[in-house]
C-alpha cells in the first residue's frame, strides 16, 4: 500500500525585545548562567507578572506579516506541567483565545505555489534551560532564558515531505528576519521546532495517528527526522502493526528518533494576574504600516524590475541585508545580472568560507561597483578582479588602491602581448603543431602559458585574438 505523509510544525521563536515578557530583566544572550533573572524569572511565590507592551507589538507585527487575523481580544492562560527549569510549575501562555489565527506561508512545491496554513500564533514565556554535564549524576539549571518572550507558530498539517517542511521553515525565518522581530539564530535557541507527523493510505481523507518529535536544533535535522519517521512508521504499518501516539526525540549522531514519553495532555486555566490584550484598530494599523516589503513581493519585483532569473532573485531576497546591498549596487552599475552573479558566486562563497555575514562587509556597494567598472574598462581582467575582490573583503580598501599597490593593471599593449605570444609559441612547438592539425584545445594551453607568464595580467580577449592571427598565418 502507498502512504501519504502528513506533517505539521510547531515553531517557537524568541522575540528580539530588550527585556523579558513579564519583567525588566535583559533578554541578551549570556554565557554566565543565572545572571539575567529576578524573583519573577525564578518563580518566587507572591510575584506578579507585568505585560511588556513591546512583546504584543512584535507578535502582532509577526502575525500580520504571516497573513494572520489579529484578535481584537485575547488573553493569557496557565499551561500546567512540572519540569525542573519551570520553577513555578506552569507556563504563562495563550490557549483559549490566542492573538492570531488563520495565516499562511507560501512555498514552492513541484514548481507551483503552495500555501502552508498557520492555525494559530500566540505569545508565551520561555522556560529555563537544563545543562547536563557529561558523567555527572545531576543537571544544572540556568534560568536566564526563563521569561524570554516567545511566539509559537502552529501550522496546519499541510506539508507532505521533509523538503516542504524545510522550505516552510526557511521562508518563515526569512519573513521574521525581514520584519526584525527575531534574529532566528537556531544555534542560540532563538528558533526551535517540534514536528507532528503521521501516515495515511493514499486517497484517504482521515489522518493517521500522529507522533511528535521534540526540539529539533536545525532545519536539516527537521528534514532528516521527517524522512526517518516516514520510514519507521511505514515499516510498522506494512508489518501489520499500529502507530502509538507518543513523543520522541531526535538523535543527531545516530540519525534516528527515540522514544521519550507517552503523549500527555496539559491542563490549562486562565491566568488571573494578567489583564486581557485589547487590540485597538488604530494601533494595529500603525504596526501594519511599519512592515517593510516582504521577501515574496521583493523577489517578484526583482524579477520584473531588474530582469533577474527566478533562481537569482530567490537567492538574493532570502536575506534582507543582501537584497538591500544588491539594490545599492544596481544604483551604481548598469548590469543587474552581472551584480547578481558576483554576489551569488564570489561573495556568498567567501562568506561561507569565513563564517561571516554580509552585515560584516568592510567595503561599500559603490566600491564593489568601481571594481566592476575597472573590468569593463580593461584596467583589470575578470581573473584578477577575483583576487582584488578578496583583498577588498579582507581589508576594506578601494579596488583602485589594491590594484595600484599590487601592480595588477591589465596588460593591454598589443605589441607587448604579441611579443610574449611569439615567445610562448617558440617554447611550445608541439602545441603549435597540434593547433595546425585541428586540435583547437591547444589554443587554450598557449593562452594559459601567456597568463602564467604575465601572472594573469594579460588581456585575455586580446591574447586570444593575437594567437588566432599568428597561428592562422
WOQUI-V63324 format. One line per field, one symbol per residue. ss: DSSP state (@ for helix, = for strand, . for the rest). phi: phi as a letter, one per 40 degrees, with the letter a starting at -180 (. if undefined). A space follows every 50 residues. Layout:
BEGIN
ss=???
phi=???
END
This chain:
BEGIN
ss=..============....=......=........................ ..@@@@@@@@@@@@@...==..==..====.........====......= =========..==============...====......====......== =====...=..@@@@@@@@@@@@@@@@@.......@@@..========== =.........======..@@@@@@@@@@@@@@@@@@@@.......===== =....=======....====......==..@@@@@@@@@.....@@@@@@ @@@@@@...@@@@@@@@..@@@@@@@@@@@@@...@@@@@@@@@@@@@@@ @@@@...@@@....@@@@@@@@@@@@@....@@@@@@@@@@@@@@...@@ @@@@@@....=..@@@@@@@@@@@@@@.@@@@@@@@....@@@@@@@@@@ @@@....=.@@@@@@@@@@@@@.
phi=.cbbcbbbbbbbbcccccbccbaccccccbccdfbbaadcccgcdgcbcb ccccccccccccccccgcccccbaabbbccabadcbccgabcabbcbcca afbabcbcbfgbcbcccbcabbcaccccbcbbcdgccabbbbbcccgccb bbbbcccbcbaccccccdccccdccccdcfcacfcccbgcabbbbbbaba ddgcccccccbbbcfccacccdcccccccdcccccccccgcbcccabbbc ccccgbcbdbaccbcccbaccccbcccbccccccccccccccdcdcccdc cccccbgccdcdccccccbccccccccccccbbcbccccccccccccccc ccccgcbcccdcbcdccccccccccccgcbccccdcccccccccbgcccc ccccccgbcccbcccccccccccccccbcccccccccgcccccccccccc ccccfgcccccccccccdccccc
END
